[in-house]
Amino acid sequence: MSDLSYPPFLKWGDYKSEDSAKPDKLSVEVTEEETFETQYGINVNAIVDKTEMSIPLHNFNSTNVMLLKLWTVNVKKGKIKKGVRFTLSTWLGVSRNDRKIRKWKMEFNS
């Protein structure tokens, strides 16, 4: 299976907001619940702003696992399943040790 190809990867660095009151917002349509692993991290395929993409949920070079946890918790709650649309908000906040850290929030349209 070495000839697996992935859709383009979403680049978190493209999202620059540092204000949790005015985060960058992405429209996400779930195409798969199951995550997959690459040599760099754990990802999931979805449609982001009308483009099929692989969303990095956790990069192995980072200790920030919050998006992966959000994804896993919402899959278990049944909120994330194929065909579901939600808004993913992201911004650069400050970690407990006073460093910049990416933060996320998922808002599901009932």
NUDRENZA-49802 format. One record per residue: residue number from 1; x, y, z of N, C-alpha, C, CB in turn. Coordinates in steps of 0.02 Angstrom, whole numbers. Glycine has a CB too. Layout:
! NUDRENZA-49802
<NUM,<X,Y,Z>,<X,Y,Z>,<X,Y,Z>,<X,Y,Z>>,
...
END
This chain:
! NUDRENZA-49802
<1,<41,-60,0>,<0,0,0>,<43,63,0>,<-47,0,60>>,
<2,<100,61,-30>,<144,119,-29>,<121,174,-77>,<214,99,-46>>,
<3,<73,160,-121>,<52,210,-168>,<-12,246,-145>,<41,179,-235>>,
<4,<-24,247,-79>,<-79,286,-52>,<-67,359,-65>,<-89,272,24>>,
<5,<-118,394,-87>,<-110,466,-95>,<-162,501,-53>,<-116,488,-170>>,
<6,<-143,556,-26>,<-187,594,19>,<-207,658,-16>,<-152,609,87>>,
<7,<-266,685,2>,<-282,752,-23>,<-232,801,7>,<-356,772,-4>>,
<8,<-231,863,-17>,<-184,911,12>,<-195,918,87>,<-191,980,-23>>,
<9,<-141,931,123>,<-145,940,195>,<-161,1012,212>,<-80,917,230>>,
<10,<-206,1022,260>,<-221,1088,285>,<-159,1114,321>,<-283,1088,332>>,
<11,<-142,1177,312>,<-84,1206,344>,<-107,1255,399>,<-38,1243,292>>,
<12,<-97,1235,461>,<-120,1277,517>,<-86,1344,517>,<-107,1241,583>>,
<13,<-25,1349,490>,<10,1413,488>,<-24,1466,446>,<79,1402,462>>,
<14,<-72,1445,404>,<-109,1494,363>,<-159,1533,405>,<-145,1458,305>>,
<15,<-174,1509,465>,<-224,1540,507>,<-190,1579,562>,<-272,1486,538>>,
<16,<-198,1646,560>,<-156,1691,600>,<-189,1723,660>,<-131,1744,555>>,
<17,<-255,1715,668>,<-290,1749,723>,<-258,1735,791>,<-364,1729,724>>,
<18,<-251,1787,830>,<-226,1780,899>,<-279,1801,949>,<-162,1820,910>>,
<19,<-341,1809,925>,<-396,1834,966>,<-450,1781,970>,<-424,1900,938>>,
<20,<-462,1754,1030>,<-513,1702,1037>,<-583,1729,1024>,<-510,1672,1107>>,
<21,<-592,1795,1029>,<-657,1825,1014>,<-667,1832,938>,<-662,1894,1047>>,
<22,<-613,1831,899>,<-617,1836,826>,<-572,1783,795>,<-597,1907,802>>,
<23,<-588,1719,806>,<-545,1666,780>,<-554,1657,705>,<-561,1600,816>>,
<24,<-507,1621,675>,<-516,1599,606>,<-567,1543,608>,<-448,1576,572>>,
<25,<-615,1543,560>,<-667,1492,560>,<-664,1452,496>,<-737,1524,568>>,
<26,<-666,1386,504>,<-666,1341,447>,<-731,1301,446>,<-604,1293,450>>,
<27,<-760,1295,388>,<-820,1255,379>,<-797,1184,362>,<-868,1285,324>>,
<28,<-816,1136,404>,<-793,1067,395>,<-852,1020,383>,<-752,1043,457>>,
<29,<-846,978,332>,<-894,925,320>,<-857,859,329>,<-928,930,249>>,
<30,<-882,818,375>,<-849,755,391>,<-860,705,334>,<-877,726,457>>,
<31,<-805,678,307>,<-808,626,257>,<-787,559,286>,<-764,643,195>>,
<32,<-748,561,341>,<-725,501,375>,<-719,515,450>,<-657,476,346>>,
<33,<-737,467,491>,<-727,475,563>,<-658,449,583>,<-782,437,602>>,
<34,<-636,398,547>,<-573,365,563>,<-513,408,546>,<-568,298,527>>,
<35,<-467,412,594>,<-405,449,582>,<-355,402,548>,<-377,477,649>>,
<36,<-302,432,521>,<-248,392,493>,<-182,424,514>,<-253,387,416>>,
<37,<-130,384,514>,<-65,406,538>,<-16,410,480>,<-38,359,592>>,
<38,<24,464,479>,<80,470,433>,<143,473,477>,<74,534,386>>,
<39,<200,480,446>,<261,484,486>,<263,549,527>,<322,481,440>>,
<40,<220,598,510>,<221,662,544>,<168,670,598>,<213,717,494>>,
<41,<112,632,592>,<60,642,641>,<-3,603,627>,<44,714,647>>,
<42,<-56,622,662>,<-121,590,655>,<-167,640,620>,<-150,569,726>>,
<43,<-202,616,570>,<-241,658,526>,<-310,628,513>,<-205,670,460>>,
<44,<-353,668,481>,<-418,644,459>,<-435,680,394>,<-473,655,514>>,
<45,<-468,645,349>,<-491,676,286>,<-560,707,297>,<-492,625,228>>,
<46,<-570,766,267>,<-634,800,272>,<-637,852,216>,<-644,834,342>>,
<47,<-695,882,209>,<-701,938,162>,<-698,1002,203>,<-768,934,119>>,
<48,<-648,1043,189>,<-638,1105,225>,<-649,1163,177>,<-566,1109,257>>,
<49,<-698,1205,193>,<-714,1262,150>,<-721,1240,77>,<-661,1318,156>>,
<50,<-759,1186,67>,<-776,1158,1>,<-718,1125,-36>,<-804,1211,-42>>,
<51,<-662,1111,-1>,<-605,1078,-32>,<-587,1015,9>,<-543,1126,-36>>,
<52,<-580,958,-25>,<-560,897,11>,<-489,905,36>,<-567,834,-35>>,
<53,<-478,893,100>,<-413,902,131>,<-401,850,185>,<-406,972,161>>,
<54,<-338,842,203>,<-319,804,262>,<-306,854,318>,<-256,758,249>>,
<55,<-341,846,373>,<-333,892,430>,<-285,860,479>,<-402,908,463>>,
<56,<-228,894,493>,<-183,868,545>,<-215,879,614>,<-114,904,541>>,
<57,<-229,824,649>,<-258,828,716>,<-204,831,769>,<-304,769,729>>,
<58,<-146,801,755>,<-90,802,802>,<-26,791,763>,<-98,749,858>>,
<59,<23,835,774>,<89,828,744>,<134,796,797>,<118,897,719>>,
<60,<170,744,778>,<212,709,826>,<267,753,856>,<243,648,793>>,
<61,<284,809,824>,<335,854,851>,<306,904,901>,<369,892,794>>,
<62,<241,899,914>,<208,946,959>,<177,909,1018>,<154,985,921>>,
<63,<176,942,1075>,<143,912,1133>,<68,930,1134>,<176,936,1199>>,
<64,<47,973,1089>,<-23,996,1086>,<-67,942,1054>,<-29,1063,1046>>,
<65,<-106,908,1096>,<-150,855,1072>,<-224,874,1077>,<-137,791,1112>>,
<66,<-237,938,1088>,<-306,959,1102>,<-354,947,1044>,<-306,1032,1119>>,
<67,<-332,958,981>,<-378,947,925>,<-393,872,918>,<-348,975,860>>,
<68,<-344,830,927>,<-355,758,925>,<-404,737,979>,<-288,720,932>>,
<69,<-395,764,1039>,<-442,749,1094>,<-513,772,1078>,<-417,781,1160>>,
<70,<-519,834,1051>,<-585,860,1032>,<-618,814,981>,<-578,931,1003>>,
<71,<-579,792,931>,<-606,748,879>,<-630,683,910>,<-552,734,825>>,
<72,<-587,651,951>,<-602,586,981>,<-664,590,1026>,<-542,561,1021>>,
<73,<-667,641,1068>,<-724,649,1113>,<-789,657,1074>,<-713,710,1160>>,
<74,<-787,698,1021>,<-848,710,983>,<-868,651,939>,<-840,771,939>>,
<75,<-821,609,919>,<-838,547,884>,<-874,501,934>,<-774,512,855>>,
<76,<-847,496,995>,<-878,452,1046>,<-948,477,1065>,<-834,450,1108>>,
<77,<-958,542,1066>,<-1024,571,1082>,<-1073,564,1024>,<-1017,645,1101>>,
<78,<-1048,544,965>,<-1092,537,907>,<-1103,602,869>,<-1157,510,928>>,
<79,<-1067,654,887>,<-1075,719,853>,<-1038,720,786>,<-1050,776,898>>,
<80,<-982,683,782>,<-944,680,721>,<-959,613,687>,<-867,688,734>>,
<81,<-991,617,629>,<-1003,559,587>,<-1009,583,515>,<-1068,520,610>>,
<82,<-1003,537,469>,<-1002,554,399>,<-1061,598,380>,<-1001,490,356>>,
<83,<-1048,652,345>,<-1100,698,322>,<-1114,756,368>,<-1162,660,313>>,
<84,<-1090,753,430>,<-1101,807,479>,<-1058,867,459>,<-1084,783,551>>,
<85,<-1088,926,467>,<-1051,988,456>,<-1044,1025,523>,<-1087,1034,403>>,
<86,<-986,1055,532>,<-975,1095,592>,<-925,1150,577>,<-950,1051,651>>,
<87,<-922,1198,622>,<-874,1253,615>,<-817,1240,663>,<-908,1323,629>>,
<88,<-756,1242,636>,<-696,1234,676>,<-663,1303,682>,<-647,1181,645>>,
<89,<-661,1329,742>,<-629,1393,755>,<-559,1381,781>,<-670,1437,805>>,
<90,<-512,1422,760>,<-443,1415,783>,<-411,1483,792>,<-402,1373,733>>,
<91,<-366,1486,841>,<-329,1547,855>,<-265,1529,893>,<-372,1598,896>>,
<92,<-220,1575,895>,<-158,1565,933>,<-168,1596,1001>,<-96,1597,896>>,
<93,<-167,1555,1052>,<-175,1578,1121>,<-108,1573,1157>,<-229,1538,1158>>,
<94,<-111,1576,1223>,<-51,1572,1264>,<-57,1510,1308>,<-41,1637,1307>>,
<95,<-4,1469,1309>,<-4,1408,1349>,<9,1425,1422>,<49,1359,1323>>,
<96,<5,1373,1464>,<17,1383,1536>,<89,1406,1550>,<4,1318,1573>>,
<97,<135,1388,1506>,<204,1411,1517>,<221,1472,1473>,<254,1355,1503>>,
<98,<168,1510,1457>,<175,1576,1424>,<203,1573,1353>,<218,1620,1467>>,
<99,<190,1519,1318>,<210,1513,1248>,<148,1514,1203>,<252,1448,1235>>,
<100,<157,1531,1140>,<101,1529,1094>,<82,1457,1081>,<118,1566,1027>>,
<101,<16,1445,1081>,<-10,1377,1068>,<-74,1384,1028>,<-21,1337,1135>>,
<102,<-83,1340,980>,<-144,1342,941>,<-201,1312,981>,<-135,1304,873>>,
<103,<-259,1345,978>,<-318,1322,1014>,<-375,1313,964>,<-338,1371,1070>>,
<104,<-423,1271,981>,<-479,1255,937>,<-544,1252,975>,<-466,1188,900>>,
<105,<-598,1262,937>,<-665,1253,964>,<-709,1226,908>,<-694,1321,993>>,
<106,<-750,1176,922>,<-796,1148,873>,<-866,1170,890>,<-792,1071,871>>,
<107,<-902,1195,839>,<-972,1216,847>,<-1013,1176,798>,<-981,1294,837>>,
<108,<-1059,1137,825>,<-1101,1094,783>,<-1168,1129,770>,<-1112,1025,816>>,
<109,<-1188,1127,707>,<-1254,1155,688>,<-1306,1101,702>,<-1255,1179,611>>,
<110,<-1350,1115,746>,<-1399,1064,767>,<-1440,1036,711>,<-1445,1092,819>>,
END
